[in-house]
Amino acid sequence: MRAGGKIKSFFSRTIHTRFIELHMGMLTLGMLLCVLGILMPAFLTEGDMGIYTTLRRALAEDNPTQLLYAAVLLLILNSLRSAPHYLGLLLLMESWKTERHRWGFFLLKYLVAFFLLLAVYQLVYEIYGIRYVVEFPALVVLLCMSALNRFPVRGYSKALLFLLFMLSIQSMDVMPGLTDWGFGRGEISIDIKQAAVIMECEPILLGFCLMTSLIFAITMLMTVLLILDKRQMRLAMEKEARIELQLMDARLKAVSMRDTFEIQSLVHDLKSPLTAIQGLASLSSAISEDKTLVEYQRRISSAADRMSYMISEILYEDCRQRIRVGELLERVRSQYSAHDGAALLKYENYAGDRYVCVNVVRMIRVVINLLENAARAVGSNGEIRLWSESRVSYVAICVWDNGRGIRRENLEHIWDIGFSGEGSTGLGLSFVRQTVQKHGGNVRIFSEAGEFTQVELLLPEAKPNGKEDTDR
């Protein structure tokens, strides 16, 4: 596994320098294909293809069909021999890119491919005595290769287009009348053309080669159109998805702002009767001589003060108070006790008497959001854990469940407004992170699909005797 991982890491490695970006996987594969192209003549010869046997039969029987069959066999032989090193050169050109001096870099790539092709042909000649000549057809193929290098499609699409173009060019090798242009100057190609002259069927060979070349060329053009059409559709769908996401974001923000405004208006209206209760309780306590009544009035006043602070926390986001983590989570448990997932919850406080300075109402809402998500993930037979831990200068509040988990590709999107699971509005997790970050903390999430999800809220630890924020 380690060796496999190292190999995979090497092939996916990209080296960045000041001027170029080098992809090691493409570079290595391109070199291997060039080597394969050099080795192909050893494994694939004209004798293996039976070209001369077919050509002699055509002459003996004066059969144009056999002549065309010999031409097809030569096309297959040349394509199988040349495809590896041409594809290797294409990958080598794809393996290094730059954003600077684009046309100059384009010319440089063309020249590099040209000299590499010369080197491959020279090695083939030295090893097998087969002479390949870099003439007009090879230069056209290299030009196509350089153009494809700038074509904005994936590698396998480029390889397919290149093979179709190469087959179209290779079909011209035995086309009568193109020898002076550098097409078909090899020994076998010339023999087939001479056989066509002897058999007086040059027009048949010309028509066949022209038709074959056009078929491959038209197929290549149709493939280009299909690829471009598919790319345009993909870009249009991506644009539509971005617009839809922006609209959803705007709608959710509008809903959130409207709900927040309505809640704040309602809560603000509670201030007036609450102030009246506080005033009357204080006045009644001042004039009453009954100790029992005074104690009741003190409790009323204390409860009204707590309610006033809670209203301030709802109205004003930066209204905070110091609170022990254990007390905060006990309030969470109390409010969560009416939920369906309360029976699955297991709670532990490992933070001792650590304090945090938070907007209590909002932080309780944050933790309950996480517990609700966990309950939806586990169903009725799962397990939910809530605990606190003491970290260096931080207190961690953790929520864990053994539910369906989150796929790795979705982890980076879970905090986006609009990204939601079943039964969710898409606002919960975004609210969680925003609230914790505004408290100077951070949120971390760990998950394995089908196994578990764990969310950690990291909040700065507050000193027990620190100064509390006051009501606004």
WOZIPE-V856415 format. One record per pair of residues at least 12 apart in sequence whose C-alpha atoms are under 6 Angstrom apart, sorted by the first residue. I is the first residue (numbers start at 1). J is the second residue. Records with the same first field share a line. If there is no record, write none. Layout:
I: J, J
This chain:
11: 24, 25
12: 25
20: 97, 98
21: 96, 97
22: 95, 96
23: 95
26: 91, 95
27: 92, 95
30: 88, 91, 92
33: 84, 85, 88
34: 85, 88
37: 84, 85
38: 124
40: 81
51: 70
54: 70
55: 67, 70
135: 182
136: 182
161: 220
164: 216, 220
168: 213, 216, 217
171: 209, 213
174: 189
175: 206, 209
176: 206
264: 315
278: 301
281: 297, 301
285: 297
313: 359
319: 359
320: 358, 359, 469
321: 357, 358, 468, 469
322: 356, 357
323: 355, 356
324: 353, 354, 355
325: 355
332: 364
341: 375
344: 383, 384
345: 384, 385
346: 385
347: 385, 386, 387
348: 387
349: 387, 388
350: 388, 389
351: 388, 389, 390
355: 461, 462
356: 461, 462
357: 462
366: 432
374: 401
377: 403, 404
378: 403
383: 401, 402
384: 400, 401
385: 399, 400
386: 398, 399
393: 461
394: 459, 460, 461
395: 458, 459, 461
396: 457, 458
397: 456, 457
398: 455, 456
399: 454, 455
400: 453, 454
401: 452, 453
402: 451, 452
403: 452
404: 449, 450
405: 447, 448, 449, 450, 451, 452, 453
406: 447, 449
407: 449
415: 429, 430
417: 430
441: 458, 459
442: 458
443: 456, 457
444: 456
